[in-house]
Amino acid sequence: AQKITQTQPGMFVQEKEAVTLDCTYDTSDQSYGLFWYKQPSSGEMIFLIYQGSYDEQNATEGRYSLNFQKARKSANLVISASQLGDSAMYFCAMREGWITGGGNKLTFGTGTQLKVEL
Amino acid sequence: ETGVTQTPRHLVMGMTNKKSLKCEQHLGHNAMYWYKQSAKKPLELMFVYSLEERVENNSVPSRFSPECPNSSHLFLHLHTLQPEDSALYLCASSQVAPIIGQGAADTQYFGPGTRLTVL
């Protein structure tokens, strides 16, 4: 069963407008973490923002904010004042647990391709 | 250099070749990861090393052989690959969480990837 669902394969937004990228997740754990990464065409996955399941406030990092609705199991990324450089693939990921011996396990969604237009 | 670097950035190989992918992290982390990213599929975790010990092998075929000589370097040795192995291979590193629980202390940071084509 898919644990991270990103239902928008592609999105368009006008420069300087805000855009919301959807992410829903499925877990029975009480403790988990949610991450958003940006992947430009160059390939590198760039960490954007993190939200812990016990965090009471929505996470914010500059122009990025996370709309966390725990009961609905959604963690949508909001990008304000879009810029041309925001055009990229965006991935939502969930950390459900840790690996015995160290390290953590992330489950990724299939991503949303965002295109910012003039 | 900073962050996570990967070489080569692009690799074309035949099915009978042997090649290696290299990853180096400059973040002082102690866990390293190999992922495979195929078109239209979610990222797949392949291997995890923590404190230079392999702690996860996600049912990866033996034609992929990882090596972690120290906490800063990770290799993926490739031999007798198949065309379906063509993909972007991403390396990541993280801190091993000092206390298991909430927090972003063990966020994974990725390199730029190696685009592999198997002919």
Interface residues (C-beta under 8 A of the other chain):
Chain A: I4 S31 G33 F35 Y37 S42 G43 E44 M45 I46 F47 Y50 G52 S53 Y54 D55 F91 R95 W98 I99 T100 G101 G102 G103 N104 K105 L106 T107 F108 G109 T110 G111
Chain B: R9 N30 A31 Y33 K40 K41 P42 L43 L45 V48 Y49 S50 L51 E53 V55 E56 L88 L90 A92 S94 V96 A97 I100 G101 Q102 G103 A104 D106 T107 Q108 Y109 F110 G111 P112 G113 R115
